């Protein structure tokens, strides 16, 4: 019987498994998908999360560093920030590939159909039978089936909006800067990616023409292929009220959904996983309060991240034309002097 069974082999599930295996715990990982998804997802790895990944010896080859951020209104630069250490831009599927190489007993194409929560162990049901484990970690994402079967309530928090996104070839003059346009009709974000590409994200209540929105709000012309690459998503925020239930632990997106505006979701999950490992080992050694302490601390951090993400979304919403000069003035204040240092720390998750 393994010490730990991890359900879900996304970045957070494979990371916690690899960290536990390095500490000598027998850990099995189950994933319903048969291959790593190639669709665009998280890209920014913030300095605290980079430090955790370095513990495994991950080199993050080809990651593109971002050391500068700019706030603009069309062609006006309202302010700038410096990120030291830099944020590393690495598409999630490339990070996942490197993480997979650091974990053993990874079983893809093996869906978990249910989990029994016992007094001394749990049982994970998979096609063809069941496997016992002393602890089960549910890292199966926002739509976690394990959370859905439990008594944990999934509570909505402030921060919601619809966005369009595309990763396209970069022939702009933006260089290695991350740029946020605080346009009157809604925010546009742009980040450099490896291989001379750039991600574009725009708030869009209606419509699907990202290139048109970007052109109107920033003056930047995107290539004709943008329409083929565009996807839409709803940014929302939720928090499970219970992360630890008997032998089951919710981790990452199964425990909290954080708006991707600001790039905190995956990074928060990485920090949750790093903090969980020593507490889980203590729990297996008989410390009954260890996991409760972990939940209390990390849930508080998640609330802070949600508040920051809600603020990030609120300053990028469409506003009346008469209010735009006031928003420009507010952005200038936030990106100046001591406030800029605090904003830089917030954007790089140094305070989380």
PETA-V386425 format. One line per field, one symbol per residue. phi: phi as a letter, one per 30 degrees, with the letter a starting at -180 (. if undefined). psi: psi as a letter, one per 40 degrees, with the letter a starting at -180 (. if undefined). Layout:
phi=???
psi=???
This chain:
phi=.ddbcccjcdedddddddddddcjddbcbbbddcaddcddbdbccdeddeddddedidchdidcdccbbbcbbhcdddabbccbdddccbeedddddddedcbchccdhbdcclbcccdcabbccbejlbbdadbccccciecedddddccddccdbdjaacbcbacbdccdcdicddbcccddckdbcbbdcdihbbcbbbdbdbibcdedddddcbidccdedeedcdbbacdbbbbddbcbbiccbdbiddcacceddjiceddddddeddddeddddddddjddcddddddddddddddddddddddedddcddbdedddeddedddeddcbhedddddddddcidcc
psi=hidhhhhhfaddddddddddddeehhhihhhdieihheihbidhhidddddddddeehefheihihehiihihbehhdiiihhhiihhhhidddddddddeeiifhgifgiheihhhideiihhhiheaihiidihhhffadfhddddeaehighiiihiihiiiihiihfifebeihhhhgideiihihhiiiffihhhhhhhdiiegdddddddddehhiidedddehiiihhihihhehdhgbehhhibeddhhhhehefecdddddddddddddddddddeegeedddddddddddddddddddddddddeeiiiiddedddddddddddfhbddddddddddefde.
